[in-house]
Amino acid sequence: MTTPALPILAIFWRPLIKRIYLFLLILASQLVLIPLTVNADPLIKYQYLPTNIADMPFFTTEEQAEQRTDEYNNAIDAINHALETCDKSQCITLKQRQADLEYAIDDHQEKNGSSIMSLLGGPAYTPEVGLMLAAGGLFSFSTNREEQTLQRSSVSLFAVGTQGDAGVGYGIRSKQNLFFDNNDTRFTGTLTFSDDAENYWGVGYDKGKAQDSSADTLMRNTALTYDANLSFKNDYGFYFGPALRLKYYQADEDEIPLTAQQDDDFNEFKDKPLSIGLGVTLNYDTRDVTVNAWQGQYFNFEYINYGSNIGSDNDYQKALIDYRYYHSFNPGRVIAFYNALQWSNGDVPFYDMPTLGGSFSLRGLYAGRFRDNNAIEHTSEYRHTFLRDNGNLSAHGMTVWAGIGSVAGDADSSHLYENLLYSYGFGYRYELQPRMNVRIDFGFSADDSGFFLTFTEAF
């Protein structure tokens, strides 16, 4: 008697069907749980990452610090992925944690002396060059990460393209702030190079006021400036050291405006384009962070002698007295004061005379419109950093400022305040790196206005 085929097949297929059913059941359950797991995982997996700087460890090696930075970034990426599938209540929690981690990265890198590179670019408008497109970066680091109180060093570099009344121009700008030996040794440097055009009115207040900018004032030129200070702290708390000044200015002989042709100072020095000076700097500095102070004061005196014995085309001397005061009356609420007196004597070329205006002095006033042997400035600025929902400082802020100044010649230096100039404005701040801001300022004066994009504060 033969066995029916169907019962025999059932004996073999029943276990197989059961296994397939169990597999599909397990797969279905996993598919249901995956969104919940993805959403919950970043909060659980990376909950060990501290967001309070006081709870953050200092790692013995830079490799360990970099690994922790990667962990912060991985946590932020995981939260970004979880935000794609979260419900409303979960998303609120995830976004808050994400914001905490983003701010925590900066605190971690600052505490561990990690190197940070940030790139920035965008348009601006200044009265000196017109429309400007800048692209560059800010690199900050610690020269010795073992010194916890050592300020972060920084180097910025920008390439600039301009489009003004005289056509296309270009240039390079760089600032260096370096700190060594528990802040006892400091180096500051500023480099600018440009092949562009600027307006030249002549020397003195009256010439700057005589006419508006036009083809009669526009002069194309090639210019290079480098200023450097190296200072050492003594037992009395003062910084003292050498200073170098280099200035090269060559006007285009084919595009000399009427104001320059008729100006005695220009004609005397147009064929003496190079000025080199050596001197000393003495300052007293209690600021908490030099590039973005919230409290403290700064007093600086500089004396520079320019002479043919060191290769200069011109023989003269210059001095600067600079006093700044900062007071923080609440976290993120700072009032800052800037006062500066510039003095010069001798055969001072028109291109290196004390001036007012630009992105660091009486913002909104055309840099170089008013120049003479002496200049003075007083500016007050309120700086406000907005708070986050948790009460901590955010990366966003704003400023308002107002200032006055004046220029005068040798004979009438006692009348510095007779012909006052002024500027005022407002700005936006974004903390790109710990205590290092991107600065966007809108400045105004009686004769000019400007929109400035750069790194670090004006003073």
KOLKOLSE-24049 format. One record per residue (C-alpha): residue number from 0; x, y, z; residue in one letter. Coordinates in nm, 4 decimals, m for minus. Example, Ala and Ser with C-alpha at 12.3 -4.5 7.8 and 13.67 -1.06 7.14 Angstrom:
BEGIN
> pos	c1	c2	c3	code
> 0	1.2300	m0.4500	0.7800	A .
> 1	1.3670	m0.1060	0.7140	S .
END
This chain:
BEGIN
> pos	c1	c2	c3	code
> 0	0.0000	0.0000	0.0000	M .
> 1	0.1510	0.3333	m0.1020	T .
> 2	0.1627	0.6477	0.1242	T .
> 3	m0.0361	0.9457	m0.0137	P .
> 4	0.1919	1.2197	m0.1500	A .
> 5	0.0161	1.5137	0.0261	L .
> 6	0.0672	1.3907	0.3877	P .
> 7	0.4327	1.3175	0.3118	I .
> 8	0.4877	1.6712	0.1764	L .
> 9	0.3106	1.8175	0.4795	A .
> 10	0.5532	1.6398	0.7113	I .
> 11	0.8484	1.8135	0.5426	F .
> 12	0.6931	2.1555	0.4734	W .
> 13	0.5239	2.2221	0.8076	R .
> 14	0.8529	2.2922	1.0006	P .
> 15	0.9812	2.5039	0.7120	L .
> 16	0.6636	2.7158	0.6991	I .
> 17	0.6821	2.7611	1.0767	K .
> 18	1.0417	2.8841	1.0525	R .
> 19	0.9507	3.1288	0.7727	I .
> 20	0.6588	3.2584	0.9805	Y .
> 21	0.8787	3.3135	1.2866	L .
> 22	1.1400	3.4908	1.0749	F .
> 23	0.8803	3.7267	0.9251	L .
> 24	0.7373	3.7935	1.2711	L .
> 25	1.0805	3.8867	1.4108	I .
> 26	1.1579	4.1033	1.1051	L .
> 27	0.8287	4.2908	1.1410	A .
> 28	0.8925	4.3589	1.5082	S .
> 29	1.2382	4.4979	1.4295	Q .
> 30	1.0996	4.7274	1.1612	L .
> 31	0.8508	4.8685	1.4111	V .
> 32	1.1186	4.9243	1.6756	L .
> 33	1.3848	5.0792	1.4484	I .
> 34	1.2451	5.4369	1.4527	P .
> 35	1.2163	5.4304	1.8309	L .
> 36	1.5674	5.2947	1.8675	T .
> 37	1.7174	5.5544	1.6328	V .
> 38	1.5459	5.8380	1.8167	N .
> 39	1.6383	5.7167	2.1617	A .
> 40	1.9922	5.6033	2.0867	D .
> 41	2.1669	5.9445	2.0666	P .
> 42	2.0287	6.0474	2.4048	L .
> 43	2.1367	5.7224	2.5660	I .
> 44	2.4523	5.6349	2.3749	K .
> 45	2.6106	5.9811	2.4126	Y .
> 46	2.4680	6.0807	2.7483	Q .
> 47	2.8198	6.0655	2.8966	Y .
> 48	2.9273	6.3743	2.6988	L .
> 49	2.9276	6.6758	2.9370	P .
> 50	2.7875	7.0113	2.8267	T .
> 51	2.9040	7.2125	3.1274	N .
> 52	3.2633	7.3311	3.0922	I .
> 53	3.3273	7.2696	3.4622	A .
> 54	3.2503	6.8981	3.4094	D .
> 55	3.4728	6.8628	3.1014	M .
> 56	3.8026	6.6793	3.1520	P .
> 57	4.1429	6.8002	3.0371	F .
> 58	4.2971	6.5207	2.8312	F .
> 59	4.6660	6.4484	2.8672	T .
> 60	4.7238	6.4121	2.4922	T .
> 61	4.5993	6.6093	2.1960	E .
> 62	4.4912	6.2837	2.0294	E .
> 63	4.2534	6.2113	2.3172	Q .
> 64	4.1122	6.5627	2.2940	A .
> 65	4.0561	6.5216	1.9201	E .
> 66	3.8840	6.1879	1.9812	Q .
> 67	3.6439	6.3577	2.2228	R .
> 68	3.5750	6.6257	1.9605	T .
> 69	3.4870	6.3474	1.7148	D .
> 70	3.2506	6.1980	1.9718	E .
> 71	3.0691	6.5296	2.0052	Y .
> 72	3.0373	6.5529	1.6263	N .
> 73	2.9157	6.1928	1.6021	N .
> 74	2.6518	6.2627	1.8644	A .
> 75	2.5299	6.5679	1.6716	I .
> 76	2.5142	6.3663	1.3481	D .
> 77	2.3183	6.0892	1.5215	A .
> 78	2.0685	6.3424	1.6524	I .
> 79	2.0306	6.4897	1.3034	N .
> 80	1.9384	6.1442	1.1781	H .
> 81	1.6959	6.0884	1.4647	A .
> 82	1.5222	6.4207	1.3963	L .
> 83	1.4023	6.2818	1.0617	E .
> 84	1.1624	6.0374	1.2299	T .
> 85	1.0882	6.1808	1.5760	C .
> 86	0.7501	6.2920	1.7013	D .
> 87	0.6919	6.6457	1.8335	K .
> 88	0.7862	6.5875	2.1978	S .
> 89	1.0916	6.3807	2.1055	Q .
> 90	1.2083	6.6451	1.8571	C .
> 91	1.2031	6.9170	2.1231	I .
> 92	1.4264	6.7089	2.3512	T .
> 93	1.6593	6.6144	2.0678	L .
> 94	1.6981	6.9715	1.9433	K .
> 95	1.7789	7.0971	2.2911	Q .
> 96	2.0436	6.8280	2.3369	R .
> 97	2.1847	6.9037	1.9938	Q .
> 98	2.2204	7.2743	2.0740	A .
> 99	2.3895	7.1917	2.4061	D .
> 100	2.6395	6.9654	2.2289	L .
> 101	2.7185	7.2261	1.9621	E .
> 102	2.8084	7.4844	2.2253	Y .
> 103	2.9920	7.2183	2.4280	A .
> 104	3.2338	7.1494	2.1399	I .
> 105	3.3704	7.5040	2.1622	D .
> 106	3.4083	7.4797	2.5409	D .
> 107	3.5826	7.1433	2.5118	H .
> 108	3.8246	7.2698	2.2469	Q .
> 109	3.9015	7.5838	2.4437	E .
> 110	3.9668	7.3936	2.7672	K .
> 111	4.1925	7.1419	2.5921	N .
> 112	4.3810	7.3931	2.3762	G .
> 113	4.2701	7.2282	2.0535	S .
> 114	4.3449	7.3888	1.7186	S .
> 115	4.0432	7.5274	1.5317	I .
> 116	4.0200	7.6380	1.1677	M .
> 117	3.7200	7.8394	1.0475	S .
> 118	3.6544	7.9651	0.6947	L .
> 119	3.4548	8.2758	0.6148	L .
> 120	3.3614	8.4709	0.3063	G .
> 121	3.1129	8.7267	0.1911	G .
> 122	3.0480	9.0748	0.0532	P .
> 123	3.1041	9.4066	0.2259	A .
> 124	3.1041	9.7729	0.1404	Y .
> 125	3.3523	10.0265	0.2716	T .
> 126	3.3825	10.3947	0.1815	P .
> 127	3.7508	10.3403	0.0944	E .
> 128	3.7189	10.0700	m0.1753	V .
> 129	3.3461	10.0423	m0.2497	G .
> 130	3.2026	9.6940	m0.3033	L .
> 131	3.4310	9.4267	m0.1602	M .
> 132	3.4308	9.0468	m0.1677	L .
> 133	3.6446	8.8805	0.1005	A .
> 134	3.7333	8.5150	0.1553	A .
> 135	3.9637	8.3717	0.4176	G .
> 136	3.9892	8.2033	0.7497	G .
> 137	4.0726	8.2197	1.1180	L .
> 138	4.3099	7.9689	1.2760	F .
> 139	4.3331	7.9603	1.6556	S .
> 140	4.5466	7.7384	1.8762	F .
> 141	4.7408	7.7164	2.2002	S .
> 142	5.1188	7.7415	2.1933	T .
> 143	5.1264	7.5220	2.5060	N .
> 144	4.8062	7.3351	2.5886	R .
> 145	4.9430	7.2361	2.9289	E .
> 146	4.9112	7.5998	3.0427	E .
> 147	4.5411	7.6274	3.1254	Q .
> 148	4.5440	8.0076	3.1687	T .
> 149	4.7309	8.0727	2.8423	L .
> 150	4.5232	8.2768	2.5986	Q .
> 151	4.4494	8.1254	2.2595	R .
> 152	4.6737	8.2445	1.9781	S .
> 153	4.5159	8.3305	1.6455	S .
> 154	4.6086	8.4054	1.2860	V .
> 155	4.3604	8.5420	1.0339	S .
> 156	4.4131	8.5745	0.6596	L .
> 157	4.1812	8.7292	0.4017	F .
> 158	4.2039	8.7682	0.0258	A .
> 159	4.0052	9.0688	m0.0925	V .
> 160	3.8678	9.1671	m0.4291	G .
> 161	3.7180	9.5134	m0.4801	T .
> 162	3.5101	9.6962	m0.7370	Q .
> 163	3.5130	10.0740	m0.7049	G .
> 164	3.5135	10.3897	m0.9119	D .
> 165	3.8657	10.3128	m1.0369	A .
> 166	3.7845	9.9562	m1.1425	G .
> 167	3.8939	9.6237	m0.9968	V .
> 168	4.1428	9.5962	m0.7118	G .
> 169	4.2781	9.3243	m0.4868	Y .
> 170	4.4569	9.2793	m0.1589	G .
> 171	4.5583	9.0605	0.1361	I .
> 172	4.4958	9.1217	0.5055	R .
> 173	4.6288	8.9287	0.8017	S .
> 174	4.6416	8.9665	1.1805	K .
> 175	4.8511	8.7631	1.4224	Q .
> 176	4.8057	8.7431	1.8003	N .
> 177	5.0457	8.4968	1.9652	L .
> 178	5.0834	8.4182	2.3366	F .
> 179	5.3611	8.2267	2.5104	F .
> 180	5.4887	8.1475	2.8622	D .
> 181	5.1637	8.1862	3.0591	N .
> 182	5.0897	8.5085	2.8639	N .
> 183	5.4217	8.6630	2.9723	D .
> 184	5.5440	8.6865	2.6108	T .
> 185	5.3237	8.8303	2.3369	R .
> 186	5.3518	8.8994	1.9664	F .
> 187	5.1076	9.1045	1.7611	T .
> 188	5.1332	9.1600	1.3888	G .
> 189	4.9231	9.3214	1.1178	T .
> 190	4.9837	9.2835	0.7441	L .
> 191	4.7970	9.4588	0.4634	T .
> 192	4.8734	9.4658	0.0927	F .
> 193	4.6619	9.6245	m0.1770	S .
> 194	4.6660	9.7260	m0.5393	D .
> 195	4.3680	9.9520	m0.5521	D .
> 196	4.2501	10.3113	m0.5532	A .
> 197	4.1671	10.5530	m0.2750	E .
> 198	4.0609	10.9124	m0.2477	N .
> 199	4.3219	11.1669	m0.1476	Y .
> 200	4.2109	11.5050	m0.0176	W .
> 201	4.5407	11.6321	0.1201	G .
> 202	4.6622	11.7128	0.4713	V .
> 203	4.4486	11.8838	0.7341	G .
> 204	4.0866	11.9113	0.8415	Y .
> 205	3.9981	12.1859	0.5939	D .
> 206	4.1103	11.9864	0.2902	K .
> 207	3.9124	11.6828	0.4057	G .
> 208	3.6014	11.8984	0.4298	K .
> 209	3.6623	12.0973	0.1105	A .
> 210	3.4929	11.8581	m0.1339	Q .
> 211	3.3254	11.5222	m0.1754	D .
> 212	3.5011	11.2257	m0.3303	S .
> 213	3.5171	11.2366	m0.7095	S .
> 214	3.7490	11.1745	m1.0033	A .
> 215	3.9448	11.4777	m0.8805	D .
> 216	4.0370	11.2934	m0.5573	T .
> 217	4.0698	10.9315	m0.6770	L .
> 218	4.4267	10.7949	m0.6842	M .
> 219	4.5346	10.4423	m0.7738	R .
> 220	4.8252	10.3016	m0.5733	N .
> 221	5.0119	9.9960	m0.4526	T .
> 222	5.0554	9.9806	m0.0747	A .
> 223	5.2107	9.7467	0.1799	L .
> 224	5.1958	9.7853	0.5600	T .
> 225	5.3396	9.5611	0.8291	Y .
> 226	5.3292	9.6412	1.2026	D .
> 227	5.4794	9.4075	1.4631	A .
> 228	5.5198	9.4232	1.8421	N .
> 229	5.7038	9.1737	2.0628	L .
> 230	5.6627	9.2319	2.4369	S .
> 231	5.7747	9.0672	2.7590	F .
> 232	5.6130	9.0978	3.1012	K .
> 233	5.8319	9.2246	3.3854	N .
> 234	5.8009	9.1796	3.7616	D .
> 235	5.5886	9.4940	3.7915	Y .
> 236	5.3160	9.3676	3.5583	G .
> 237	5.4141	9.5821	3.2560	F .
> 238	5.4884	9.4548	2.9061	Y .
> 239	5.7914	9.6019	2.7317	F .
> 240	5.9579	9.5208	2.4011	G .
> 241	6.0636	9.6192	2.0479	P .
> 242	5.8352	9.7377	1.7706	A .
> 243	5.8762	9.7337	1.3907	L .
> 244	5.6890	9.9481	1.1389	R .
> 245	5.7126	9.9139	0.7606	L .
> 246	5.5157	10.1197	0.5115	K .
> 247	5.5398	10.1238	0.1320	Y .
> 248	5.3165	10.3452	m0.0800	Y .
> 249	5.3546	10.4052	m0.4539	Q .
> 250	5.0996	10.6111	m0.6433	A .
> 251	5.0245	10.5314	m1.0062	D .
> 252	5.1860	10.8195	m1.2003	E .
> 253	4.9255	10.7867	m1.4750	D .
> 254	4.6326	10.8404	m1.2345	E .
> 255	4.7319	11.1227	m0.9999	I .
> 256	4.4253	11.3329	m0.9124	P .
> 257	4.4072	11.7103	m0.9032	L .
> 258	4.4030	11.7191	m0.5221	T .
> 259	4.7393	11.5391	m0.5166	A .
> 260	4.8950	11.7405	m0.7979	Q .
> 261	4.8235	12.0616	m0.6089	Q .
> 262	4.9325	11.9278	m0.2675	D .
> 263	5.2801	12.0151	m0.1374	D .
> 264	5.2937	11.7128	0.0963	D .
> 265	5.2185	11.4706	m0.1859	F .
> 266	5.4735	11.6242	m0.4222	N .
> 267	5.7435	11.6182	m0.1551	E .
> 268	5.7037	11.2477	m0.0736	F .
> 269	5.5638	11.0864	m0.3903	K .
> 270	5.9126	10.9625	m0.4843	D .
> 271	5.9940	10.8465	m0.1291	K .
> 272	5.7652	10.5437	m0.1038	P .
> 273	5.9367	10.3447	0.1741	L .
> 274	5.9269	10.4188	0.5473	S .
> 275	6.0875	10.1851	0.8014	I .
> 276	6.0755	10.2482	1.1747	G .
> 277	6.2024	10.0814	1.4912	L .
> 278	6.0914	10.1615	1.8412	G .
> 279	5.9575	10.0404	2.1726	V .
> 280	5.6201	9.9567	2.3196	T .
> 281	5.5217	9.9698	2.6861	L .
> 282	5.1810	9.8558	2.8060	N .
> 283	4.9836	9.7457	3.1073	Y .
> 284	4.7120	9.4899	3.0381	D .
> 285	4.4535	9.3339	3.2730	T .
> 286	4.2015	9.2315	3.0041	R .
> 287	4.0590	8.8815	3.0425	D .
> 288	4.0858	8.8122	2.6659	V .
> 289	4.2759	9.0585	2.4494	T .
> 290	4.0789	9.0077	2.1244	V .
> 291	3.7365	9.0265	2.2930	N .
> 292	3.7626	9.1731	2.6411	A .
> 293	3.4717	9.1621	2.8854	W .
> 294	3.6559	9.3205	3.1746	Q .
> 295	3.9860	9.4861	3.2569	G .
> 296	4.1868	9.7754	3.1166	Q .
> 297	4.4691	9.8322	2.8727	Y .
> 298	4.7213	10.1157	2.8611	F .
> 299	4.9706	10.1287	2.5755	N .
> 300	5.2521	10.3649	2.4806	F .
> 301	5.4509	10.3323	2.1578	E .
> 302	5.7418	10.5340	2.0243	Y .
> 303	5.8772	10.4700	1.6724	I .
> 304	6.1737	10.6355	1.5026	N .
> 305	6.2002	10.6247	1.1217	Y .
> 306	6.5409	10.6886	0.9753	G .
> 307	6.7582	10.6551	0.6679	S .
> 308	7.0144	10.4641	0.8744	N .
> 309	6.7800	10.1609	0.8719	I .
> 310	6.6760	10.1928	0.5065	G .
> 311	6.3879	10.4390	0.5304	S .
> 312	6.3388	10.7049	0.2633	D .
> 313	6.2143	10.9448	0.5307	N .
> 314	6.3279	11.0661	0.8742	D .
> 315	6.0581	11.1276	1.1348	Y .
> 316	5.9130	10.9965	1.4596	Q .
> 317	5.5711	10.8893	1.5834	K .
> 318	5.4133	10.8136	1.9195	A .
> 319	5.0846	10.6603	2.0333	L .
> 320	4.9042	10.6683	2.3679	I .
> 321	4.6152	10.4222	2.3805	D .
> 322	4.3844	10.3569	2.6778	Y .
> 323	4.0906	10.1117	2.6851	R .
> 324	3.8535	10.0162	2.9641	Y .
> 325	3.5985	9.7322	2.9792	Y .
> 326	3.3267	9.6741	3.2361	H .
> 327	3.0853	9.3790	3.2472	S .
> 328	2.7835	9.4591	3.4626	F .
> 329	2.6010	9.1346	3.3752	N .
> 330	2.6992	8.8209	3.1823	P .
> 331	2.7017	8.9200	2.8168	G .
> 332	2.6591	9.2926	2.8917	R .
> 333	2.9779	9.4919	2.8357	V .
> 334	3.0544	9.8606	2.8038	I .
> 335	3.3870	9.9413	2.6372	A .
> 336	3.5801	10.2684	2.6034	F .
> 337	3.8596	10.3496	2.3596	Y .
> 338	4.0838	10.6572	2.3755	N .
> 339	4.3858	10.7201	2.1536	A .
> 340	4.6258	11.0076	2.0869	L .
> 341	4.8556	10.9912	1.7804	Q .
> 342	5.1528	11.2258	1.7451	W .
> 343	5.4161	11.2685	1.4728	S .
> 344	5.7066	11.5018	1.4060	N .
> 345	5.9708	11.5526	1.1367	G .
> 346	5.9481	11.4828	0.7646	D .
> 347	5.6331	11.2729	0.7941	V .
> 348	5.5130	11.1432	0.4542	P .
> 349	5.1470	11.1972	0.3735	F .
> 350	5.0871	10.8192	0.3540	Y .
> 351	5.1972	10.7585	0.7160	D .
> 352	5.0440	11.0546	0.8938	M .
> 353	4.8034	10.9952	1.1840	P .
> 354	4.4549	10.9388	1.0434	T .
> 355	4.1036	10.8554	1.1594	L .
> 356	3.8429	10.6210	1.0124	G .
> 357	3.8307	10.2708	0.8670	G .
> 358	3.7181	9.9441	1.0243	S .
> 359	3.8976	9.9997	1.3584	F .
> 360	3.8765	10.3769	1.4159	S .
> 361	3.5618	10.5921	1.3951	L .
> 362	3.3931	10.3311	1.1772	R .
> 363	3.1927	10.4991	0.9001	G .
> 364	3.4497	10.7736	0.8456	L .
> 365	3.6634	10.7383	0.5320	Y .
> 366	4.0106	10.6189	0.6387	A .
> 367	4.2625	10.8873	0.5432	G .
> 368	4.0153	11.1606	0.4559	R .
> 369	4.1367	11.3492	0.7600	F .
> 370	4.5115	11.3248	0.8223	R .
> 371	4.7633	11.5480	0.9948	D .
> 372	5.0530	11.5426	1.2399	N .
> 373	4.8227	11.4784	1.5367	N .
> 374	4.4975	11.2905	1.5847	A .
> 375	4.2777	11.2068	1.8822	I .
> 376	3.9775	10.9755	1.9254	E .
> 377	3.7262	10.8750	2.1937	H .
> 378	3.4762	10.5932	2.1285	T .
> 379	3.2246	10.4213	2.3569	S .
> 380	3.0613	10.0906	2.2660	E .
> 381	2.7939	9.8726	2.4250	Y .
> 382	2.8254	9.4991	2.3535	R .
> 383	2.5312	9.2684	2.4144	H .
> 384	2.5389	8.8874	2.3886	T .
> 385	2.1991	8.7202	2.3684	F .
> 386	2.1063	8.4392	2.6068	L .
> 387	1.9913	8.0896	2.5204	R .
> 388	1.6758	7.9345	2.6625	D .
> 389	1.8787	7.7710	2.9392	N .
> 390	2.0223	8.1056	3.0481	G .
> 391	2.3730	8.0500	2.9085	N .
> 392	2.5342	8.2892	2.6629	L .
> 393	2.4591	8.2231	2.2975	S .
> 394	2.6899	8.2740	1.9991	A .
> 395	2.4894	8.5779	1.8808	H .
> 396	2.5246	8.9383	1.9838	G .
> 397	2.4966	9.3013	1.8821	M .
> 398	2.6735	9.6293	1.9453	T .
> 399	2.6074	10.0012	1.9259	V .
> 400	2.8741	10.2696	1.9412	W .
> 401	2.9441	10.6388	1.9066	A .
> 402	3.2731	10.8252	1.8859	G .
> 403	3.4350	11.1616	1.8276	I .
> 404	3.7790	11.2613	1.7038	G .
> 405	3.9886	11.5328	1.5456	S .
> 406	4.3142	11.6042	1.3605	V .
> 407	4.5507	11.8998	1.3873	A .
> 408	4.8922	12.0113	1.2639	G .
> 409	5.2124	12.0828	1.4542	D .
> 410	5.1411	12.4483	1.5179	A .
> 411	4.7827	12.4003	1.6353	D .
> 412	4.8001	12.0678	1.8221	S .
> 413	4.6557	12.2418	2.1271	S .
> 414	4.3357	12.2967	1.9270	H .
> 415	4.2642	11.9283	1.8635	L .
> 416	3.9035	11.9529	1.9782	Y .
> 417	3.8067	12.2581	1.7738	E .
> 418	3.6972	12.0718	1.4592	N .
> 419	3.5276	11.7574	1.5838	L .
> 420	3.4475	11.4583	1.3653	L .
> 421	3.2054	11.1870	1.4713	Y .
> 422	3.0843	10.8405	1.3851	S .
> 423	2.8171	10.6078	1.5158	Y .
> 424	2.6715	10.2733	1.4220	G .
> 425	2.5591	9.9265	1.5134	F .
> 426	2.6771	9.5757	1.4453	G .
> 427	2.6099	9.2041	1.4655	Y .
> 428	2.8416	8.9528	1.6319	R .
> 429	2.8715	8.5770	1.5871	Y .
> 430	3.1119	8.3767	1.8019	E .
> 431	3.2861	8.1662	1.5398	L .
> 432	3.5404	8.0299	1.7885	Q .
> 433	3.5714	8.0655	2.1683	P .
> 434	3.5760	8.4422	2.2395	R .
> 435	3.6561	8.5180	1.8746	M .
> 436	3.3792	8.6885	1.6812	N .
> 437	3.2873	8.7534	1.3232	V .
> 438	3.2199	9.1272	1.3179	R .
> 439	2.9636	9.2903	1.0870	I .
> 440	2.9405	9.6656	1.1441	D .
> 441	2.7356	9.9429	0.9867	F .
> 442	2.9061	10.2778	1.0484	G .
> 443	2.7929	10.6328	0.9715	F .
> 444	2.9481	10.9796	0.9817	S .
> 445	2.8659	11.3242	0.8490	A .
> 446	3.0422	11.2598	0.5192	D .
> 447	3.0638	10.8808	0.4713	D .
> 448	2.9192	10.5418	0.5679	S .
> 449	3.0402	10.1837	0.5532	G .
> 450	2.9600	9.8149	0.5997	F .
> 451	3.2486	9.6148	0.7455	F .
> 452	3.3009	9.2370	0.7632	L .
> 453	3.6018	9.1072	0.9576	T .
> 454	3.7252	8.9066	1.2583	F .
> 455	3.7678	9.0241	1.6211	T .
> 456	3.6496	9.3455	1.7827	E .
> 457	3.7464	9.6956	1.6714	A .
> 458	3.9172	9.7473	2.0091	F .
END
